Amino acid sequence: MKKGVDNASALGEELGRVLGAAATASALQHTSVIEIKDLDECVTKEEITTALDALLGVPVSKRDPVKSLRKAYAGTHVAVVALPDDLAATALKLGHIRVG
C-alpha cells in the first residue's frame, strides 16, 4: 500500500474479515482536535455529533468524535471534538455550527 492512498479503511475491513477472531486490524488517521465554544448548557454529545454529521455531510458519528463536554463561563459549555484533518479543516472554514 502506498503512502497517501485513501483506501486504508477498505484494507482494514478486508484484513478484519480474513483474520476473523484471531486478531484485529484498524487503519490509523491523522486527527485534529478542535473546541466548540459557547454551547447551551442543555446540549448533549449526541446532539453535537448529529450537528457535525449534518454540517460536514459525512457520517462522523461512528468515530465518536466528541471527546469531552465541560462547563465554561456564564452557564455555557465547551466541547472538545477530534476529527480527521480534512474534516476538521472543513469545519474550521465554515466557522459556526448550529446545535439542537
ZAGULO-326303 format. One line per field, with one value per residue (C-alpha): residue number from 1; x, y, z. Coordinates in steps of 0.001 Angstrom, whole numbers. Each point is the difference from the previous one (the first is absolute). Layout:
// ZAGULO-326303
i = NUM, ...;
u = X, ...;
v = Y, ...;
w = Z, ...;
***
This chain:
// ZAGULO-326303
i = 1, 2, 3, 4, 5, 6, 7, 8, 9, 10, 11, 12, 13, 14, 15, 16, 17, 18, 19, 20, 21, 22, 23, 24, 25, 26, 27, 28, 29, 30, 31, 32, 33, 34, 35, 36, 37, 38, 39, 40, 41, 42, 43, 44, 45, 46, 47, 48, 49, 50, 51, 52, 53, 54, 55, 56, 57, 58, 59, 60, 61, 62, 63, 64, 65, 66, 67, 68, 69, 70, 71, 72, 73, 74, 75, 76, 77, 78, 79, 80, 81, 82, 83, 84, 85, 86, 87, 88, 89, 90, 91, 92, 93, 94, 95, 96, 97, 98, 99, 100;
u = 0, 1395, 188, -2928, -2367, -3603, -1023, 1478, -3431, -871, 3281, -733, -3452, 1429, 2719, -2610, -2101, 2971, 1466, -3333, 199, 3758, 941, -1356, 1128, -783, 1140, 1610, -733, 1438, -2490, -412, -1651, -2260, -2041, -3598, -751, -3090, -2264, -3282, 140, -2628, 1882, 1086, 2818, -2537, -1448, 3475, 794, -3276, 729, 3506, -1477, -2349, 2600, 2776, -2214, 1979, -1101, 2516, -2216, 1641, 3328, -1450, 1542, -1012, 2743, -1178, -2707, 838, -1505, 1233, -877, -3525, -1782, 1480, 1880, 3093, 272, 3326, -395, 2535, -430, 2163, 2157, -2047, -3327, 1465, 1241, -3466, -1644, 2399, -662, -3741, 643, -3339, -2114, -3648, -760, -3499;
v = 0, 3388, 2970, 2359, -2571, 545, -3660, -707, -610, -2533, -1791, -42, -1508, -2667, -912, -214, -2339, -2250, -87, -566, -315, -710, 3689, 3448, 2531, 3694, 2856, 2971, 3562, 3359, 1862, 3572, 1095, 3046, 1758, 1028, 2838, 1803, -3039, -1, -1676, -2586, -1291, -3668, -1822, -1693, 3353, 1312, -3147, 285, 3664, -916, -2716, 2542, 2775, -2080, -2249, -3033, -2406, 637, -1626, -3431, 1518, 1474, 3419, 1846, -759, 2247, 2469, 2337, 3009, 3478, 3525, 1440, -3365, -1030, -3146, -778, -3179, -1548, -1790, -2217, -202, -1168, 2851, 620, 130, 2221, 2431, 55, 639, 2853, 1605, -24, 1750, -597, -3021, 10, -2656, -1071;
w = 0, -964, 2322, -415, -1500, 1113, 124, 3450, 1540, -2718, 651, 3740, -602, -2314, 2499, 2755, -2129, -832, 3512, 1706, 3784, -18, -201, -730, -2573, -152, -2184, 1718, -1078, 923, 2148, 1146, 3218, -87, 2672, -485, 2408, 1299, -88, 1906, 3404, -1053, -3063, -111, -1772, -2282, -1109, -812, -1995, -1939, -778, -1228, -2241, -1580, -258, -1556, -2136, 1171, 2745, 2788, 2638, -319, 1125, 3227, -699, 3194, 2509, 2829, 889, 2873, 1720, -869, 1058, 298, -200, -3357, -987, -2076, -2082, -997, -3333, -1812, -3784, -2909, -1305, -3156, 1863, 2723, -2663, -1583, 3372, 747, -3398, 684, 3307, 1764, 868, 1021, 2605, 999;
***
